[in-house]
Amino acid sequence: MAHAAPTASRRQHRQMADMTHLGKSAYTRPLLMGLVYGVWAAFIKRQMGPVDAGNVFYGILCGAVFAACMFALARIGPRLKREMHATAYGVFAGIAVGYLHSLTNSSVLRATVIGFFVALGVGGVAFYRYYTRED
């Protein structure tokens, strides 16, 4: 009676493979990058003054938000079309870099322009990568 058993569709196989294929790197990469981002944000916010609890908390908060967004994007991104996947990574990178640049007390326009160009670059590279490595 094994021949009468229903089979899963190709989409269900892909979704199950995405969920079970998550290894250590799927968790460690966002955590490490969030740690680096948090330390960088805390260092910029400190502005050469003494390290205090506020700077440490600020760095932890920025790193946790960055890591959570990156983890969510890594989980949801493969289900998107390649254009939207690349756009999501570009927007994420542009916002992250623009925010870090805004902490340096430069103008909002300059931080926006730098974030925009970083988003264009990362989005373009991500689109090229997803376009050339399509299923």
The 8 nearest C-alpha neighbors of each residue, nearest first, counted from 0:
[[1, 2, 3, 4, 5, 6, 7, 8],
 [2, 0, 3, 4, 5, 6, 7, 8],
 [1, 3, 0, 4, 5, 6, 7, 8],
 [4, 2, 1, 0, 5, 6, 7, 8],
 [3, 5, 1, 2, 6, 0, 7, 8],
 [6, 4, 3, 7, 2, 1, 8, 0],
 [7, 5, 4, 8, 3, 9, 2, 12],
 [6, 8, 11, 12, 9, 5, 10, 4],
 [7, 9, 11, 10, 12, 6, 13, 5],
 [8, 10, 12, 11, 13, 7, 14, 6],
 [11, 9, 13, 12, 8, 14, 7, 15],
 [12, 10, 14, 8, 13, 9, 7, 15],
 [11, 13, 9, 15, 10, 14, 16, 8],
 [14, 12, 16, 10, 11, 15, 17, 9],
 [15, 13, 17, 11, 16, 12, 10, 18],
 [14, 16, 18, 12, 17, 13, 11, 19],
 [15, 17, 13, 19, 14, 18, 20, 12],
 [18, 16, 14, 20, 15, 19, 13, 21],
 [19, 17, 15, 16, 20, 21, 14, 74],
 [18, 20, 16, 21, 17, 15, 22, 14],
 [19, 21, 17, 16, 18, 22, 15, 25],
 [22, 20, 19, 25, 18, 17, 23, 24],
 [21, 23, 24, 25, 20, 26, 19, 27],
 [22, 24, 25, 26, 27, 21, 28, 20],
 [25, 23, 27, 26, 28, 22, 21, 29],
 [26, 24, 23, 22, 21, 27, 28, 29],
 [25, 27, 24, 23, 28, 29, 30, 70],
 [26, 28, 24, 30, 29, 25, 31, 23],
 [27, 29, 31, 30, 24, 26, 25, 32],
 [30, 28, 66, 32, 31, 27, 70, 69],
 [31, 29, 33, 27, 28, 32, 66, 34],
 [32, 30, 34, 28, 33, 29, 27, 35],
 [31, 33, 35, 29, 34, 30, 36, 28],
 [34, 32, 62, 66, 36, 30, 31, 65],
 [35, 33, 31, 37, 32, 62, 36, 30],
 [34, 36, 32, 38, 33, 37, 39, 31],
 [35, 37, 33, 39, 34, 62, 38, 32],
 [36, 38, 62, 58, 61, 40, 34, 39],
 [39, 37, 41, 35, 40, 58, 36, 42],
 [38, 40, 36, 42, 37, 41, 35, 43],
 [41, 39, 37, 43, 42, 38, 58, 44],
 [40, 42, 58, 44, 38, 54, 43, 39],
 [43, 41, 39, 45, 40, 44, 38, 46],
 [42, 44, 40, 45, 41, 46, 39, 102],
 [45, 43, 41, 42, 46, 40, 102, 54],
 [44, 46, 42, 43, 47, 48, 41, 54],
 [47, 45, 44, 48, 43, 42, 103, 49],
 [48, 46, 45, 49, 42, 43, 50, 44],
 [49, 47, 46, 45, 50, 51, 44, 42],
 [48, 50, 51, 47, 45, 46, 54, 52],
 [49, 51, 54, 48, 45, 52, 55, 53],
 [50, 52, 53, 54, 49, 55, 45, 56],
 [51, 53, 55, 54, 56, 50, 57, 58],
 [52, 54, 56, 51, 55, 57, 50, 58],
 [55, 53, 57, 41, 56, 52, 51, 58],
 [54, 56, 52, 58, 57, 53, 59, 41],
 [55, 57, 59, 53, 58, 54, 52, 60],
 [58, 56, 54, 60, 55, 59, 53, 61],
 [59, 57, 37, 41, 55, 61, 56, 60],
 [60, 58, 56, 62, 57, 61, 37, 63],
 [59, 61, 57, 63, 58, 62, 56, 64],
 [62, 60, 37, 58, 64, 63, 59, 65],
 [61, 63, 37, 33, 65, 59, 34, 60],
 [64, 62, 66, 60, 65, 61, 59, 67],
 [63, 65, 67, 61, 66, 62, 68, 60],
 [64, 66, 62, 68, 33, 63, 67, 61],
 [67, 65, 33, 29, 69, 63, 68, 64],
 [68, 66, 70, 64, 69, 65, 63, 71],
 [69, 67, 71, 65, 70, 66, 72, 64],
 [68, 70, 66, 72, 71, 67, 29, 73],
 [69, 71, 73, 67, 72, 68, 29, 66],
 [72, 70, 74, 68, 73, 69, 75, 67],
 [71, 73, 69, 75, 76, 74, 70, 68],
 [72, 74, 70, 76, 71, 75, 69, 77],
 [75, 73, 71, 72, 76, 70, 77, 78],
 [76, 74, 72, 73, 78, 77, 71, 79],
 [75, 77, 72, 84, 78, 73, 79, 74],
 [78, 76, 79, 75, 74, 84, 73, 80],
 [77, 79, 76, 75, 80, 14, 74, 84],
 [80, 78, 76, 77, 84, 83, 81, 75],
 [79, 81, 83, 82, 84, 78, 77, 76],
 [80, 82, 84, 83, 129, 85, 79, 126],
 [83, 81, 85, 84, 80, 86, 126, 79],
 [82, 84, 86, 80, 85, 81, 87, 79],
 [85, 83, 81, 87, 76, 86, 82, 79],
 [86, 84, 126, 125, 122, 88, 82, 87],
 [85, 87, 83, 89, 122, 84, 88, 90],
 [86, 88, 84, 90, 89, 85, 83, 91],
 [89, 87, 91, 85, 86, 90, 92, 122],
 [90, 88, 122, 118, 121, 86, 92, 87],
 [89, 91, 93, 87, 118, 88, 92, 86],
 [90, 92, 88, 94, 89, 93, 87, 95],
 [93, 91, 95, 89, 90, 94, 118, 88],
 [94, 92, 118, 114, 90, 117, 96, 95],
 [93, 95, 97, 91, 92, 96, 98, 114],
 [94, 96, 92, 98, 93, 97, 91, 99],
 [97, 95, 99, 93, 98, 94, 114, 92],
 [98, 96, 114, 110, 94, 100, 99, 95],
 [97, 99, 101, 95, 100, 96, 94, 102],
 [100, 98, 96, 102, 101, 97, 40, 95],
 [99, 101, 97, 102, 98, 110, 103, 96],
 [100, 102, 98, 103, 110, 99, 104, 97],
 [101, 103, 100, 99, 104, 44, 43, 98],
 [102, 104, 101, 105, 100, 43, 99, 44],
 [105, 103, 102, 101, 106, 100, 107, 110],
 [104, 106, 103, 101, 107, 109, 110, 100],
 [107, 105, 109, 108, 110, 104, 101, 111],
 [106, 108, 110, 109, 111, 101, 105, 104],
 [107, 109, 111, 106, 110, 112, 105, 113],
 [108, 110, 112, 106, 111, 107, 113, 105],
 [111, 109, 97, 107, 113, 101, 100, 108],
 [110, 112, 108, 114, 109, 113, 97, 115],
 [111, 113, 115, 109, 114, 110, 108, 116],
 [114, 112, 110, 116, 115, 111, 109, 117],
 [113, 115, 97, 93, 111, 117, 112, 116],
 [116, 114, 112, 118, 113, 117, 93, 111],
 [115, 117, 119, 113, 118, 114, 120, 112],
 [116, 118, 120, 114, 93, 119, 115, 121],
 [119, 117, 93, 89, 115, 121, 116, 90],
 [120, 118, 116, 122, 117, 121, 123, 115],
 [119, 121, 117, 123, 122, 118, 116, 124],
 [120, 122, 89, 124, 118, 123, 119, 125],
 [123, 121, 89, 85, 125, 119, 86, 120],
 [124, 122, 126, 120, 121, 125, 119, 127],
 [123, 125, 127, 121, 126, 122, 128, 120],
 [124, 126, 85, 128, 122, 127, 123, 121],
 [127, 125, 85, 123, 129, 128, 124, 130],
 [126, 128, 130, 124, 125, 129, 131, 123],
 [127, 129, 125, 126, 131, 130, 132, 124],
 [128, 130, 126, 132, 127, 131, 81, 133],
 [131, 129, 127, 128, 133, 132, 126, 81],
 [130, 132, 128, 129, 133, 127, 126, 134],
 [133, 131, 129, 130, 128, 134, 127, 126],
 [132, 134, 130, 131, 129, 81, 128, 127],
 [133, 132, 131, 129, 130, 81, 13, 77]]
